[in-house]
């Protein structure tokens, strides 16, 4: 499993880039 920090970084990067945030939210949930 990915480290929580790396996972959070990917989420932040995704939100900043606004690249399919829905998919990121699905992965987070």
Jmol script that loads the backbone (N, CA, C; Angstrom):
load data "model"
ATOM      1  N   UNK A   1       0.848  -1.213   0.000  1.00  0.00           N
ATOM      2  CA  UNK A   1       0.000   0.000   0.000  1.00  0.00           C
ATOM      3  C   UNK A   1       0.878   1.256   0.000  1.00  0.00           C
ATOM      4  N   UNK A   2       0.347   2.313  -0.604  1.00  0.00           N
ATOM      5  CA  UNK A   2       1.122   3.554  -0.671  1.00  0.00           C
ATOM      6  C   UNK A   2       1.181   4.215   0.694  1.00  0.00           C
ATOM      7  N   UNK A   3       2.247   4.946   0.914  1.00  0.00           N
ATOM      8  CA  UNK A   3       2.366   5.676   2.180  1.00  0.00           C
ATOM      9  C   UNK A   3       1.304   6.765   2.217  1.00  0.00           C
ATOM     10  N   UNK A   4       0.817   7.073   3.412  1.00  0.00           N
ATOM     11  CA  UNK A   4      -0.246   8.068   3.529  1.00  0.00           C
ATOM     12  C   UNK A   4       0.223   9.408   2.962  1.00  0.00           C
ATOM     13  N   UNK A   5       1.481   9.735   3.225  1.00  0.00           N
ATOM     14  CA  UNK A   5       1.996  11.024   2.735  1.00  0.00           C
ATOM     15  C   UNK A   5       1.977  11.055   1.218  1.00  0.00           C
ATOM     16  N   UNK A   6       2.473  10.000   0.579  1.00  0.00           N
ATOM     17  CA  UNK A   6       2.492   9.953  -0.887  1.00  0.00           C
ATOM     18  C   UNK A   6       1.066  10.011  -1.420  1.00  0.00           C
ATOM     19  N   UNK A   7       0.155   9.309  -0.733  1.00  0.00           N
ATOM     20  CA  UNK A   7      -1.237   9.285  -1.186  1.00  0.00           C
ATOM     21  C   UNK A   7      -1.831  10.689  -1.114  1.00  0.00           C
ATOM     22  N   UNK A   8      -1.550  11.373   0.002  1.00  0.00           N
ATOM     23  CA  UNK A   8      -2.067  12.735   0.162  1.00  0.00           C
ATOM     24  C   UNK A   8      -1.481  13.652  -0.898  1.00  0.00           C
ATOM     25  N   UNK A   9      -0.193  13.470  -1.183  1.00  0.00           N
ATOM     26  CA  UNK A   9       0.456  14.312  -2.201  1.00  0.00           C
ATOM     27  C   UNK A   9      -0.236  14.125  -3.540  1.00  0.00           C
ATOM     28  N   UNK A  10      -0.550  12.882  -3.883  1.00  0.00           N
ATOM     29  CA  UNK A  10      -1.211  12.607  -5.162  1.00  0.00           C
ATOM     30  C   UNK A  10      -2.583  13.264  -5.197  1.00  0.00           C
ATOM     31  N   UNK A  11      -3.292  13.216  -4.077  1.00  0.00           N
ATOM     32  CA  UNK A  11      -4.617  13.842  -4.026  1.00  0.00           C
ATOM     33  C   UNK A  11      -4.485  15.350  -4.211  1.00  0.00           C
ATOM     34  N   UNK A  12      -3.531  15.948  -3.491  1.00  0.00           N
ATOM     35  CA  UNK A  12      -3.330  17.400  -3.596  1.00  0.00           C
ATOM     36  C   UNK A  12      -2.954  17.770  -5.021  1.00  0.00           C
ATOM     37  N   UNK A  13      -2.026  17.011  -5.607  1.00  0.00           N
ATOM     38  CA  UNK A  13      -1.608  17.298  -6.985  1.00  0.00           C
ATOM     39  C   UNK A  13      -2.800  17.165  -7.925  1.00  0.00           C
ATOM     40  N   UNK A  14      -3.605  16.133  -7.700  1.00  0.00           N
ATOM     41  CA  UNK A  14      -4.769  15.918  -8.560  1.00  0.00           C
ATOM     42  C   UNK A  14      -5.764  17.064  -8.436  1.00  0.00           C
ATOM     43  N   UNK A  15      -5.990  17.519  -7.199  1.00  0.00           N
ATOM     44  CA  UNK A  15      -6.936  18.613  -7.008  1.00  0.00           C
ATOM     45  C   UNK A  15      -6.391  19.893  -7.624  1.00  0.00           C
ATOM     46  N   UNK A  16      -5.090  20.130  -7.464  1.00  0.00           N
ATOM     47  CA  UNK A  16      -4.486  21.346  -8.023  1.00  0.00           C
ATOM     48  C   UNK A  16      -4.581  21.311  -9.543  1.00  0.00           C
ATOM     49  N   UNK A  17      -4.302  20.158 -10.121  1.00  0.00           N
ATOM     50  CA  UNK A  17      -4.353  20.029 -11.574  1.00  0.00           C
ATOM     51  C   UNK A  17      -5.793  19.879 -12.058  1.00  0.00           C
ATOM     52  N   UNK A  18      -6.696  19.560 -11.118  1.00  0.00           N
ATOM     53  CA  UNK A  18      -8.110  19.359 -11.461  1.00  0.00           C
ATOM     54  C   UNK A  18      -8.231  18.244 -12.495  1.00  0.00           C
ATOM     55  N   UNK A  19      -7.457  17.177 -12.314  1.00  0.00           N
ATOM     56  CA  UNK A  19      -7.532  16.057 -13.255  1.00  0.00           C
ATOM     57  C   UNK A  19      -8.417  14.950 -12.690  1.00  0.00           C
ATOM     58  N   UNK A  20      -9.639  14.903 -13.150  1.00  0.00           N
ATOM     59  CA  UNK A  20     -10.579  13.865 -12.731  1.00  0.00           C
ATOM     60  C   UNK A  20     -10.608  13.705 -11.209  1.00  0.00           C
ATOM     61  N   UNK A  21     -11.020  14.727 -10.459  1.00  0.00           N
ATOM     62  CA  UNK A  21     -11.077  14.650  -8.996  1.00  0.00           C
ATOM     63  C   UNK A  21     -12.051  13.584  -8.528  1.00  0.00           C
ATOM     64  N   UNK A  22     -13.046  13.275  -9.354  1.00  0.00           N
ATOM     65  CA  UNK A  22     -14.028  12.261  -8.960  1.00  0.00           C
ATOM     66  C   UNK A  22     -13.346  10.922  -8.749  1.00  0.00           C
ATOM     67  N   UNK A  23     -12.425  10.569  -9.638  1.00  0.00           N
ATOM     68  CA  UNK A  23     -11.722   9.291  -9.513  1.00  0.00           C
ATOM     69  C   UNK A  23     -10.883   9.289  -8.244  1.00  0.00           C
ATOM     70  N   UNK A  24     -10.243  10.416  -7.954  1.00  0.00           N
ATOM     71  CA  UNK A  24      -9.407  10.505  -6.747  1.00  0.00           C
ATOM     72  C   UNK A  24     -10.281  10.294  -5.517  1.00  0.00           C
ATOM     73  N   UNK A  25     -11.463  10.902  -5.517  1.00  0.00           N
ATOM     74  CA  UNK A  25     -12.355  10.759  -4.368  1.00  0.00           C
ATOM     75  C   UNK A  25     -12.800   9.308  -4.230  1.00  0.00           C
ATOM     76  N   UNK A  26     -13.018   8.641  -5.346  1.00  0.00           N
ATOM     77  CA  UNK A  26     -13.442   7.238  -5.296  1.00  0.00           C
ATOM     78  C   UNK A  26     -12.338   6.390  -4.697  1.00  0.00           C
ATOM     79  N   UNK A  27     -11.091   6.672  -5.066  1.00  0.00           N
ATOM     80  CA  UNK A  27      -9.962   5.898  -4.540  1.00  0.00           C
ATOM     81  C   UNK A  27      -9.801   6.169  -3.052  1.00  0.00           C
ATOM     82  N   UNK A  28     -10.027   7.422  -2.648  1.00  0.00           N
ATOM     83  CA  UNK A  28      -9.857   7.791  -1.240  1.00  0.00           C
ATOM     84  C   UNK A  28     -10.920   7.112  -0.388  1.00  0.00           C
ATOM     85  N   UNK A  29     -12.141   6.989  -0.905  1.00  0.00           N
ATOM     86  CA  UNK A  29     -13.223   6.400  -0.119  1.00  0.00           C
ATOM     87  C   UNK A  29     -13.162   4.890  -0.113  1.00  0.00           C
TER      88      UNK A  29
END
end "model"
wireframe off; spacefill off
backbone 0.3
color backbone group
